[in-house]
Structure formats: structure tokens, C-alpha cells
């Protein structure tokens, strides 16, 4: 008989704890309108790259794609008797199209399962690399850059500053160097 009253008491305490709200302890303090912290600030201008970044990014993407395509082309020339050799020479899509035909060719006497697996893994890496390079090149079309009017010139020194600095090259040696800005 002692269990039902204890259970009822526990349920009653749980219901009361849900019904009675606690104090909110995380209220924001009210600031006076004259406080400069309450004045709205304009968002800082983003530090965008210069316009030449688009060309550099496009060339990087094309270079990545060309490098991975070179790997796929080299593998098709090394194993030119394979039934997949012609398909893998197609840029971007070739490695994906050739994956279904990686079996050993009739004129490949030393071909085994391990070589077929290696071909598949390398073709997958080639396909991902070629597609990734293409996406990097396409990203250059949508890259936000700063306008040519707001391009900041590099700060230049007004004059050359040079100063001598001693250095000790060995146990008994001594030397004099010059450091500075031109």
C-alpha cells in the first residue's frame, strides 16, 4: 500500500514543478538612449579579394582538371589494350564511364583482380579530381570581388630605411649585414 501514495506524491510534485514558473535570471539591462552602445552601427564592409583573383582561381581550376586528366590519359596509354581505354580518355566523364569495363582484356596476360581494383580506385580519384577542378574554375564566375574604384593600393615606404646589423657566423667570425626597406 505504500507504493501508490509515493507514486501519487511524485507525480504531484512533478506536475507542480512544471506549473510553477521559476524566475528569469537572464534579462537584459535597459540602456539609456544616450549611451553610444545603443546606437545602431553599420555593418563593416567585407574585405573582398582583388578582381585579379577570379582569373587566378579559374586558371587553378583548369590546371587541376588538366593534371587529373593527364593521369587518366597516361593510364589509358599504359594499358591501351583494355576495353575501357577509349572511354577513360573523355574529359570529366571518362573515368565514370569506364568504371563498368575495368575487367582484364584478352591481350593482358598478367592482369588479376588486384589490378582491376587498382584501376577502379585510380579512375575514381581521377574522376573526383577532374570534377573538382571544374567546380573550382566555375567558382571563379561567382566569386565576389571588390570593385576597381575601391581597390586599395599597396602602402609604399616614403624612403628607404637601411641599418647595419652585426652577426656572428662561427666561433671566431664576425660580420656585418644590412637590413631594411627599399
Backbone bond lengths (Angstrom), bond angles and torsions (degrees), N, CA, C in turn:
res aa  C-N    CA-C-N  psi(-1)  N-CA   C-N-CA  omega(-1)  CA-C   N-CA-C  phi
1 X - - - 1.426 - - 1.523 112.29 -
2 X 1.268 117.34 -15.68 1.457 118.90 -176.60 1.538 112.14 -79.64
3 X 1.314 117.41 -17.82 1.462 119.20 -178.45 1.521 112.87 -72.47
4 X 1.318 121.89 -48.36 1.461 119.38 -178.48 1.522 113.53 -60.25
5 X 1.346 121.56 -41.03 1.464 118.38 177.75 1.528 112.22 -65.36
6 X 1.320 117.94 -36.56 1.471 120.28 177.71 1.533 110.68 -66.09
7 X 1.323 116.77 -41.12 1.458 121.06 178.40 1.520 110.74 -65.29
8 X 1.318 116.94 -42.19 1.464 120.74 177.93 1.516 110.51 -63.75
9 X 1.324 117.26 -41.05 1.452 121.13 179.58 1.529 110.56 -64.69
10 X 1.326 117.34 -41.30 1.463 121.04 179.11 1.525 110.80 -65.22
11 X 1.338 117.19 -42.13 1.460 120.27 178.42 1.520 111.44 -66.38
12 X 1.327 117.13 -37.81 1.458 121.38 178.52 1.531 110.76 -64.85
13 X 1.333 116.93 -43.33 1.462 120.30 178.12 1.527 111.48 -65.80
14 X 1.328 118.02 -37.64 1.459 120.98 177.85 1.522 110.63 -65.72
15 X 1.328 117.82 -42.02 1.467 121.03 179.30 1.517 110.42 -66.14
16 X 1.321 117.70 -40.97 1.462 120.63 178.98 1.525 111.55 -64.71
17 X 1.321 116.94 -37.72 1.461 119.22 179.68 1.524 111.73 -67.39
18 X 1.327 117.45 -28.96 1.466 120.25 176.58 1.520 111.97 -79.09
19 X 1.325 117.34 -30.37 1.456 120.61 -176.96 1.517 113.42 -83.46
20 X 1.301 118.51 -29.32 1.453 121.27 -178.33 1.529 109.15 -92.43
21 X 1.322 116.72 110.40 1.472 118.14 -178.84 1.516 111.08 -74.02
22 X 1.289 115.02 148.31 1.453 120.61 176.96 1.529 109.88 -89.30
23 X 1.315 116.85 174.18 1.453 120.18 178.52 1.522 110.11 -76.38
24 X 1.322 115.21 142.75 1.465 119.94 174.75 1.513 108.27 -83.14
25 X 1.296 117.27 119.21 1.454 120.62 -176.18 1.517 113.70 -103.93
26 X 1.314 118.36 4.65 1.457 120.10 -174.92 1.521 111.80 -118.61
27 X 1.308 117.59 41.57 1.461 120.06 179.57 1.515 109.80 -81.05
28 X 1.329 114.70 144.56 1.462 120.96 178.97 1.522 109.10 -76.76
29 X 1.320 118.45 139.42 1.463 119.89 175.92 1.528 110.22 -72.27
30 X 1.298 116.64 144.71 1.459 121.25 179.35 1.520 108.47 -79.08
31 X 1.345 116.68 127.03 1.457 121.59 -179.56 1.517 109.19 -100.91
32 X 1.312 115.70 149.02 1.452 120.07 178.20 1.525 109.41 -74.37
33 X 1.346 117.92 148.87 1.466 119.85 -178.96 1.515 113.48 -65.96
34 X 1.327 119.74 -18.59 1.462 120.91 -179.73 1.521 111.94 -83.26
35 X 1.288 116.73 -8.03 1.459 120.69 -179.55 1.524 109.11 -70.87
36 X 1.352 119.79 127.73 1.475 120.40 -179.32 1.516 112.86 -64.66
37 X 1.324 118.14 -18.98 1.463 119.62 179.30 1.516 111.59 -70.64
38 X 1.355 117.29 -21.80 1.465 119.93 -179.15 1.521 112.68 -86.95
39 X 1.310 117.40 -13.44 1.461 120.55 -179.42 1.528 109.06 -70.72
40 X 1.323 117.40 136.78 1.465 119.04 179.73 1.525 110.81 -68.03
41 X 1.311 114.29 135.90 1.463 120.54 178.63 1.516 109.34 -102.70
42 X 1.296 115.45 147.77 1.458 118.55 174.19 1.525 107.92 -80.39
43 X 1.291 114.22 147.51 1.465 119.14 -178.95 1.524 108.96 -67.63
44 X 1.329 117.20 141.28 1.465 118.28 178.37 1.521 110.64 -67.23
45 X 1.311 114.63 146.63 1.459 118.91 178.94 1.522 109.41 -68.52
46 X 1.315 117.36 136.83 1.470 118.69 179.89 1.523 110.47 -68.03
47 X 1.304 115.12 145.98 1.458 120.58 177.92 1.521 107.57 -87.58
48 X 1.313 115.91 93.18 1.468 121.65 -175.50 1.520 110.28 -90.45
49 X 1.333 116.72 153.48 1.462 119.53 178.63 1.528 110.95 -72.24
50 X 1.327 117.45 162.67 1.465 120.01 178.41 1.528 111.10 -69.54
51 X 1.341 117.82 162.57 1.469 121.14 -178.07 1.532 114.29 -60.95
52 X 1.322 117.55 -25.39 1.467 119.67 -179.43 1.529 112.20 -67.89
53 X 1.314 117.91 -12.26 1.462 121.52 -179.31 1.520 111.11 -65.86
54 X 1.331 117.19 -32.33 1.470 119.61 -179.87 1.527 111.38 -60.40
55 X 1.326 116.47 -47.05 1.466 119.51 179.98 1.524 110.86 -64.31
56 X 1.325 116.79 -42.61 1.474 120.13 179.40 1.521 111.54 -61.80
57 X 1.337 116.48 -40.83 1.459 120.26 -180.00 1.533 110.67 -67.97
58 X 1.321 116.92 -40.78 1.468 120.21 178.60 1.528 110.82 -63.76
59 X 1.324 117.00 -43.07 1.469 119.96 179.03 1.527 111.47 -66.83
60 X 1.320 116.88 -35.20 1.464 119.91 176.32 1.517 110.86 -63.60
61 X 1.332 117.18 -45.00 1.466 120.70 178.58 1.514 112.47 -62.79
62 X 1.326 116.49 -43.03 1.471 119.79 178.18 1.528 110.25 -64.85
63 X 1.327 116.58 -38.18 1.468 120.15 177.99 1.523 112.48 -65.06
64 X 1.335 116.78 -40.36 1.464 120.15 177.56 1.520 110.19 -63.88
65 X 1.319 116.41 -45.45 1.465 119.97 179.38 1.527 110.65 -62.05
66 X 1.331 117.01 -43.87 1.469 120.51 -179.74 1.529 111.11 -64.16
67 X 1.340 116.83 -39.10 1.464 119.12 179.14 1.522 112.56 -63.51
68 X 1.329 116.67 -45.34 1.466 119.21 178.94 1.526 111.75 -71.14
69 X 1.330 117.41 -32.88 1.465 118.95 175.84 1.525 110.00 -66.22
70 X 1.328 116.67 -35.77 1.468 120.02 176.63 1.522 111.63 -61.03
71 X 1.332 116.63 -38.07 1.466 119.76 176.77 1.516 111.97 -65.47
72 X 1.337 116.63 -41.35 1.464 119.97 178.47 1.524 110.89 -67.15
73 X 1.327 116.74 -40.81 1.465 120.17 179.12 1.528 110.76 -65.37
74 X 1.331 116.64 -39.77 1.469 119.63 178.76 1.526 111.19 -63.96
75 X 1.337 117.24 -40.34 1.463 118.19 179.03 1.525 111.47 -67.42
76 X 1.330 117.22 -33.45 1.470 118.17 178.16 1.524 111.48 -71.71
77 X 1.332 116.99 -27.59 1.467 118.98 177.36 1.521 111.62 -81.31
78 X 1.324 118.09 -29.52 1.464 120.63 177.57 1.523 110.06 -70.21
79 X 1.340 116.32 -47.33 1.461 120.99 179.19 1.532 108.84 -107.27
80 X 1.316 116.21 63.83 1.464 120.23 -173.72 1.528 113.80 -73.81
81 X 1.309 117.81 -10.02 1.473 119.62 -179.97 1.523 112.80 -91.63
82 X 1.314 116.86 -4.50 1.460 119.88 179.66 1.520 111.22 -71.51
83 X 1.321 117.79 150.31 1.458 120.35 -179.51 1.532 113.45 -69.11
84 X 1.294 117.71 -11.30 1.459 123.08 -177.46 1.516 112.80 -99.01
85 X 1.331 118.56 -5.30 1.468 122.51 -170.86 1.530 112.34 -62.17
86 X 1.322 118.16 -36.19 1.467 119.65 -179.64 1.522 111.68 -72.97
87 X 1.322 117.25 -36.14 1.456 119.87 -177.49 1.526 112.46 -72.40
88 X 1.308 117.32 -34.61 1.467 119.22 -176.30 1.521 111.66 -71.73
89 X 1.314 117.77 -13.54 1.468 121.36 177.75 1.524 112.71 -77.96
90 X 1.311 118.63 -8.52 1.465 121.77 177.45 1.525 107.73 -76.20
91 X 1.340 118.30 126.28 1.474 119.06 -179.73 1.528 111.89 -64.80
92 X 1.294 116.82 147.66 1.463 129.19 176.77 1.535 112.14 65.51
93 X 1.320 119.09 -58.46 1.469 121.81 -174.40 1.528 112.73 -88.80
94 X 1.317 118.32 -17.50 1.459 121.77 -175.15 1.517 115.59 -56.11
95 X 1.342 119.08 -48.57 1.464 118.54 179.77 1.527 112.92 -60.59
96 X 1.334 117.76 -34.33 1.464 120.57 -179.73 1.522 110.79 -74.34
97 X 1.326 117.46 -36.55 1.462 120.31 178.78 1.525 111.82 -70.16
98 X 1.319 116.29 -33.21 1.462 120.43 -175.81 1.519 113.40 -80.04
99 X 1.297 119.24 -12.52 1.465 120.94 -175.34 1.524 113.41 -63.60
100 X 1.292 118.03 -26.26 1.470 119.45 -179.24 1.518 112.23 -79.05
101 X 1.326 118.02 -11.16 1.468 120.97 -175.38 1.519 113.24 -120.37
102 X 1.308 118.32 36.43 1.454 120.43 -177.63 1.521 113.92 -86.47
103 X 1.302 117.57 14.21 1.466 117.86 177.18 1.532 109.51 -68.57
104 X 1.289 115.44 166.08 1.459 120.70 -177.68 1.522 110.14 -74.09
105 X 1.315 115.76 140.78 1.455 121.24 177.47 1.520 111.18 -79.09
106 X 1.312 116.69 166.78 1.472 121.00 -179.46 1.519 111.98 -67.01
107 X 1.312 117.30 -30.93 1.464 120.62 -176.54 1.528 112.34 -92.98
108 X 1.331 118.62 14.70 1.459 121.88 179.05 1.533 109.04 -109.57
109 X 1.329 117.82 95.12 1.465 119.57 -175.09 1.534 113.14 -73.63
110 X 1.321 119.10 -30.43 1.463 121.21 -175.08 1.526 112.74 -99.54
111 X 1.284 117.86 27.57 1.462 121.70 -177.07 1.527 109.14 -92.90
112 X 1.324 115.78 135.90 1.456 120.96 178.56 1.526 110.32 -140.17
113 X 1.313 114.99 -174.35 1.456 120.68 -177.39 1.527 111.30 -63.22
114 X 1.324 117.40 -38.67 1.466 120.62 -179.13 1.523 111.02 -62.18
115 X 1.309 117.71 -40.35 1.456 121.23 179.70 1.530 111.09 -67.75
116 X 1.308 117.59 -36.18 1.463 121.32 177.33 1.530 109.97 -65.33
117 X 1.332 116.70 -40.17 1.469 120.63 178.45 1.524 110.24 -66.65
118 X 1.329 117.43 -42.72 1.467 120.96 178.37 1.522 110.19 -61.72
119 X 1.309 117.79 -41.99 1.472 120.84 177.66 1.532 110.94 -60.76
120 X 1.308 116.50 -42.62 1.467 120.21 -179.74 1.520 112.38 -64.98
121 X 1.332 116.14 -43.28 1.466 119.84 179.80 1.523 110.25 -65.43
122 X 1.316 117.56 -45.45 1.465 120.70 179.82 1.527 111.47 -65.34
123 X 1.318 117.39 -37.19 1.469 119.66 177.51 1.528 110.72 -67.00
124 X 1.322 117.35 -37.46 1.463 120.08 176.41 1.522 111.39 -64.15
125 X 1.323 117.11 -43.12 1.465 120.72 177.27 1.522 110.08 -63.19
126 X 1.339 117.10 -42.33 1.465 120.49 177.06 1.521 111.80 -61.19
127 X 1.317 117.20 -43.29 1.466 120.65 -179.99 1.514 112.46 -63.93
128 X 1.332 116.85 -43.54 1.460 120.70 178.85 1.529 110.06 -66.33
129 X 1.326 117.53 -40.45 1.465 120.81 178.98 1.514 112.75 -64.92
130 X 1.336 117.02 -43.04 1.465 119.61 178.74 1.525 111.23 -65.58
131 X 1.319 117.51 -44.03 1.469 120.33 179.11 1.536 110.41 -66.75
132 X 1.325 117.94 -39.14 1.462 120.63 177.78 1.517 112.36 -62.94
133 X 1.322 117.04 -41.96 1.463 120.13 176.43 1.513 112.01 -63.18
134 X 1.323 116.64 -38.03 1.460 120.47 177.01 1.526 110.61 -64.62
135 X 1.340 117.66 -40.99 1.460 120.66 179.11 1.534 111.55 -67.74
136 X 1.318 117.59 -35.13 1.468 120.07 176.44 1.528 109.76 -65.48
137 X 1.334 117.10 -41.91 1.467 119.95 177.75 1.525 111.25 -65.01
138 X 1.337 117.49 -39.23 1.461 120.16 178.28 1.526 112.07 -69.33
139 X 1.319 116.69 -29.13 1.459 120.03 178.28 1.521 111.33 -62.36
140 X 1.314 117.34 -29.05 1.459 120.17 -179.23 1.528 111.55 -64.48
141 X 1.331 118.00 -23.14 1.459 120.35 177.59 1.523 111.68 -70.65
142 X 1.314 118.29 -29.45 1.459 122.51 -174.49 1.530 113.15 -108.54
143 X 1.310 117.53 7.79 1.461 121.71 -177.09 1.524 109.97 -73.03
144 X 1.335 118.56 122.69 1.471 119.04 176.64 1.529 109.79 -75.12
145 X 1.312 115.96 130.97 1.460 121.61 178.21 1.525 108.48 -127.71
146 X 1.324 116.05 161.04 1.463 118.29 178.15 1.523 109.39 -76.22
147 X 1.313 114.68 154.75 1.463 119.50 -178.14 1.519 109.69 -72.69
148 X 1.319 115.38 160.40 1.460 119.32 -177.52 1.527 111.16 -68.97
149 X 1.346 118.06 -26.60 1.463 119.95 178.57 1.522 110.97 -69.83
150 X 1.326 117.12 -35.01 1.465 119.33 -177.61 1.519 112.66 -93.37
151 X 1.324 116.70 10.22 1.463 119.21 179.14 1.521 108.71 -64.37
152 X 1.307 115.14 128.20 1.455 120.25 -177.88 1.520 109.76 -89.92
153 X 1.320 117.28 125.36 1.462 117.74 176.11 1.526 109.91 -71.47
154 X 1.299 114.74 151.06 1.458 119.53 179.10 1.525 109.34 -68.15
155 X 1.320 118.03 136.74 1.467 119.35 179.01 1.526 110.11 -66.82
156 X 1.308 114.78 136.74 1.459 119.71 -178.90 1.531 109.61 -117.00
157 X 1.286 114.54 147.71 1.458 119.25 176.65 1.526 108.98 -72.37
158 X 1.306 116.95 141.83 1.464 119.83 -178.67 1.525 111.50 -76.00
159 X 1.295 117.47 -27.92 1.458 121.20 177.24 1.530 108.95 -153.72
160 X 1.307 114.90 165.52 1.463 119.54 -178.93 1.522 109.62 -77.24
161 X 1.323 114.82 139.85 1.458 121.08 176.27 1.517 107.94 -122.93
162 X 1.291 116.68 117.74 1.455 122.28 178.67 1.523 108.55 -127.25
163 X 1.342 115.40 147.87 1.459 119.27 175.40 1.518 108.74 -149.87
164 X 1.308 116.00 146.59 1.469 119.22 179.06 1.530 110.78 -80.26
165 X 1.321 115.12 145.17 1.453 121.65 179.49 1.531 108.11 -134.95
166 X 1.333 118.12 124.48 1.464 119.18 177.29 1.536 110.57 -77.68
167 X 1.315 115.48 148.22 1.455 119.73 172.93 1.510 109.21 -142.33
168 X 1.326 115.16 158.53 1.453 121.52 -174.71 1.528 108.69 -122.81
169 X 1.338 118.43 98.72 1.464 120.95 -174.02 1.518 115.09 -76.27
170 X 1.249 119.84 -17.57 1.457 120.62 -178.98 1.513 111.06 -155.49
171 X 1.306 114.85 -163.65 1.462 119.41 -177.05 1.523 111.30 -67.04
172 X 1.299 116.50 -45.52 1.467 119.76 -177.01 1.524 112.06 -111.90
173 X 1.316 119.12 9.53 1.467 120.68 -175.43 1.514 112.52 -95.85
174 X 1.271 114.94 157.99 1.461 122.09 174.84 1.522 107.06 -146.35
175 X 1.306 116.31 147.18 1.463 119.87 -178.13 1.507 110.26 -148.32
176 X 1.300 114.40 172.55 1.449 121.18 -179.87 1.535 107.72 -134.96
177 X 1.319 115.81 126.31 1.451 120.44 178.73 1.522 110.34 -119.48
178 X 1.316 115.81 166.95 1.459 121.35 179.32 1.516 107.93 -123.46
179 X 1.342 117.32 129.29 1.444 122.87 176.49 1.521 108.46 -126.61
180 X 1.329 116.09 157.16 1.457 118.60 177.69 1.505 111.62 159.78
181 X 1.351 114.55 -165.04 1.463 122.36 -179.52 1.513 108.85 -121.45
182 X 1.286 116.00 140.35 1.467 120.58 176.32 1.499 109.88 -110.61
